[in-house]
Structures are given as structure tokens and as C-alpha cells.
Amino acid sequence: MLNENFALESSWKSRLLPEFSKPYMINLKKFLNAEKDSGKKIFPPEAEIFAALDVCPFEKVRVVILGQDPYHGVGQAHGLCFSVRNGVPLPPSLKNIFKELQSDCGVTPPDNGDLIGDLTPWARQGVLLLNTILTVEAGKPESHRGKGWEQLTDKILQMLNSEREGLVFVLWGANAQSKASLIDASRHLILKAPHPSPLSAYRGFFGCGHFSKINAWLENLGHQQINWSFSKSLH
């Protein structure tokens, strides 16, 4: 995994390539290869590990929604935080995101029978759906915590903070909020709320109004708003 010819969108590869020769990334590659060689199932599939970056080039990022680590169930993770491919049953956190979106912006959530949970249309509009940890062992949440991914994703956040202006960083839950120190709040908008998990959503995620706040910020800067809708035509 993560061989020297790994595929990565060019604007990100030019910035991140130096990281891949650093000790922490060399150790991460060794760890992932050992896990794979031992027969363990790793999610998402290797070709989708960097999907969040591939779909949303550096210069097009307008919003960053920060997740923790990928879904650990079979067929769920595909490289975008909180997202699942269409046809996959919606995880509870994603259902709660849709509930808040409907309450905040009046966006009708996908019909459960349609099983539309792929957030790629958001990513194509400049929403970077980034987990802080990019891989996980099947059935074992946070199993790849502390293996090196956090250093890489911190670097991504630092680059966005320093090279871009007027971004929105959406930090749901304590893990994401711990990254706030990497962001200059005088140049970017930071939105914080509890995690959308059923364990914490009722502590302030519901009613946070983040989707409308994102669009108000973008409109104030003269930028196009995000179309949060779930029309099948967007997929």
C-alpha cells in the first residue's frame, strides 16, 4: 500500500510528495503493508484512500469538514468522511447530518429507499471531506490511530490555513476540534459542534446551523453557495 507511484491529484501531490519520504510516512507504509500481508481487511480500498483529495483539488477547496477515521463496516468507507456510496445503508451519523441539513436549510433528505449517501457532489463543489486518519481495520474503529496519518492530515490543514484565505473549517466533535489550533481564526471561519453521532448529536449538533452559516460566509465573500441538495441528477 502507498507505493512510490501512488495516485494523487496533482495539486496535492506537488505539496505532499516531500512528506512521503519522511520517517513517519515510511513507518506508516510499513505498518499498512504488514497489516495487509497478514490478511487483515483495510478500509477504504487502496485506490480510495486519498479520494477526498482527488475529488477536491487544493485550489478549489472552500470548506473543510473534518471527520475522525473511516467507517469500519464492509462496503461503507470510500475515502470521503461521513459519506457512503449510493446503495449502502446510511450510517447513523450521516442520517443525523441529513436531519440537521433539513432543519437548517430545508433540504429534503434522500428517501431511505433510495439509499443516497454519497457526498461526492459536495466535494466537487469545494467541500473537502477529510478524515484525520485515512485507513482503518475492518470492524475496529480507531485501529490506525497514532500510526502517522494524523501528521499528514495536520500538514494538509496547515497548508490550507497558510496558503488560502477565507475558508470554512467545520469541526464536529472533540477529535476534530483539537485541530482548531492549526487554523488562524482571523483569516478563516471555524465552526464547532458536537459530533453527529447518536451519542452526542442531541448535545448541540442538532440546531448548530452550520450549513446555512457556511453559505452565508461564502455569499459574504462573493462566492457561490454550496448546493447541499440530494437530487439524483447530482449523482
N, C-alpha and C positions, 0 to 999 in steps of 0.2 A: 504493500500500500504506500501511497505518496512517493512513487518512484521519481527519478530525476526529470522525467518527461511529463510530469503531471499536468493535466489540462487545467488552465485557469484563465479567465478573461484577461485580456492584455493590459488594461489599465491597472488591474490589481496585481497581476504577475510582475509588472515592472517595479511596483512598490514593495512587494512582499518577497520576491525571489531571494534577496540577501538574508532573510530570516531563515530560509530553509537550510542554510549551511551552518547555522548557529547550533551550539551543543544541545539546547533544549529541543530543537526540532529534530536533530539527529536521534536523540533519545526517544522522542515521540514516535518516529518512524520505526525504530527498533521494537518498541513496545507493541505498536499496531501489527507489525509483521509477525511477531511472536504469538500474539493473540489469534491472528488469522491462521497461522501454521498449526496451532494447537486445536483447530477445529471449531473455535468459538464463532458465533454469528455476530457480526458487527453491523450496526446501522448508523447512518443510511448506507446504501450501496456505494462502493468506492467512487463511482463516476459522479455521485451526487453530493459528496462531502462538501464541496465548495459551491453548491448550487446557488446559495444566496448571493455570492459574489458574481457568479456567472450571469445571473439574470439582471443584476443591478450594477452596472459599471460605476466606478468611483465618481466620475464627473456627474452622473445622473442621480446620485443619492440626494434625497431631500428630507427623508425621515428615516430614523433608525429605531426599529422595535427590537428590543434585546430580550432573548429567551435564555434559558439555562443550558439544558442539553437535549439532544434529540429524543423523540418518542422512542420507547424501547420495545414496542409491540411489533409483531411481524406485519410488514406492509404499510406501516404508518410513516416513518421518517423519510423525507425525500430532500432534505437539505435546507428547508426554509422553516424558521421557528414557528411553532403553533400550527403549521399547515400540514394537511394530508392530501394525497392525491384524490381526485374525484372518484367516487365509488367506494371509498374507505369510510366506515362508520366514524362519525365525528367524536373526537375525544372530549371529555367534559370541559377542559379549559377553553377549547375552541367554541363549544356551544355557548359558554358564558361570554366570550368575546362577541359573538353574534348577538346575544341578548343585549349587551351594553350598546352595541352599534345601533340596534333598532331603537332603543330607548333614547339614545343621544341624537341620532341623525334621521331616525325614521326609515332606515334602510331595512327592507323586509329580508329576514334571513332566508337562506336556502331552505326549500322544503326538505324535510328529513328523508323523504323518499328519493329525492334527487341525489343525496349524498355528495353535495358540493362543498368541499373543504379545502380546495387548492387555492392558496393565496397568491399564486403567481401573477395574476392581473394587478395586484397591489405592487408587487416587486417591479413589474415592468414600468410602473409609474414613478419609480424612485423611492419605494419603501424597502429599505434593507432589512430583511427578516433574519437577523443574525443570532445564533446561539453563542454563548460564551465558550461552550465545549462542543466540538463538532462531530464527535462519534460517541457511541455507547454500545455496551454489550447487550445482546438480546435479553430482556427480562430483568435487567439490573440497572435501574436508574442511577445516574451519577457514578457509574463504574469507571469512567475515564476521567474523573475529576483529578486534578493535580498532576496530570501526565504531560502537560505542556501546551495544551490548546489555549488555556487562559492567557498565556503570554502572547500568543499570536493574535488572539482577538482583542486583547488590550492594545496591541500595536495598531490594529485596524481602527479602533476607536480614537487613538491618539492622532493618527494620520488624518482622519476625518475632522477631528477637532481643530488641528493646526492648519490644514490646507484648505478647508472650506469655511464658508460663512453662513449663518442663518439656518442651520439645520435644526430639526426637532429630534431629540433623543427621548424615547419612551421607555421608562424603566418600571417594569411591573414586578414587584416582589423584592425581597431583601437582597437576593443574589445580584439582580440587575442594578439595584440602587447602590450597591457597593462600588459600582463603576462611575458614579457621579463625579468623583474626584478627578477623573480623566478629562472632564468636559468643562470648558470655560463658559459659565452661565452668562457672562456679559456679551457673548457672541452667538450663543445658541440657546434654544428653548429646551429646558429639561422638564419633562412631565413624569411624575411619580405616582404610583398607586399600588395597593396590594396586588398580589398575583391573581390571575383569573381562575385559578384552581378552585374547585368547590370548597376546599378547606379554608380559603381566605377571601373569596370574591365578595362575600357579604360584609367584609370589614372596610369596604371603601372602593373596591374596584367598580362595583355597580354604582353608577352615579358620578364617576370621575369625569365624564365628558371629554375624554381625550381625543376622540375622533373629530369632534367639532372644533376643539381647541387647535388641533393640527391644521385644519383647513382655514381657520381664522388667521393663524400665524402666516400661512402661505399666502393667503389673499392680501394680508397687510404688506407683505414683501413684494406684491405684484406678480406672484407665481400662480400657476394653475393649481386648483384644488385637487385632492385625491378623490377619484371616483371609487367609493367604498362598496358599490352595489355588487350584486351577485347574478347579474344577467348571464344566462348560458352563453350568450354571444361573446362575452368577455373571456370565456374559456375556450 
